Amino acid sequence: MSEPETSGIHPSQPRPVRLRDALLRARIEAADRTGVVVDLRDAEVARLEILNDSLDPLFAQVPDQIDLFDRGISQGDTPRLWIDVVAHILMGRDKRMYRFVQDTRFGRIVLAESHDTAVIVEAVTDYVARRMIEREHAMVVPPQPKPELAPPRRRSRVWPFVFGFVLGAAALFGVAVLAALRSW
C-alpha cells in the first residue's frame, strides 16, 4: 500500500485523515480494481457520498432563510443524492458516471452528466443559483398599478345649445309680448 499522507509542515507527522473519507476511498478503489463489483450499490452510495461532501461548501453559502433545498442520499433500489424536491443525482449505467436530472411535468431532463465530480458540482451550483433567483422573483410582490384616471367625461354640446335656443326663443317671445302690450 502507499505511505500515509503527510502535511507539508513536518514529514514525520501524518496528516489527520477522516476515517469516513478513507473508507469511502477504499470502497471506490476496491470497486475500480475488480472487474466484477460484488456490491454495486455500496459503490454507488460511496460515490454519491463523495459528491455530497464536495457540495458542502456550496450549501454552506446558501442563506438559512432559504429552505428550497433538502439535500440527502436516499438508499432505495437506485441510490440518489437529492438536491431538492425535483432534482437529484444518480449514477449512470456504468456506475462511474454522475447524472444530474430534474423531474418536470413533461418528464425527466438531464441537466448534466459526467465522470468528474467538479463538472457536477458546477452544474449543481448553477442550478442552485437559478432556483434562488426563481424564488426571489416569486417572492417579490409587484407594485400595484395605479388605476388609470379616466379622462373627465366630455359633456355633450347639444344640450347647452338646445337650452340656449329655448331660452333665447322664450326671451324673444317675452320681448314680443311686452312690445305688443305697450303698443296697445
Salt bridges, closest charged atoms under 4 A:
GLU5 OE1 - ARG15 NH2 2.43
ASP21 OD1 - ARG18 NH2 3.64
ASP32 OD1 - ARG47 NH2 3.02
ASP32 OD1 - ARG96 NE 3.60
GLU44 OE2 - LYS95 NZ 3.35
ASP53 OD1 - ARG20 NH2 3.73
ASP56 OD1 - ARG71 NH2 2.96
ASP84 OD2 - ARG131 NH1 3.60
ASP94 OD2 - HIS115 NE2 3.57
ASP103 OD1 - ARG108 NE 2.80
GLU113 OE2 - ARG99 NH2 2.43
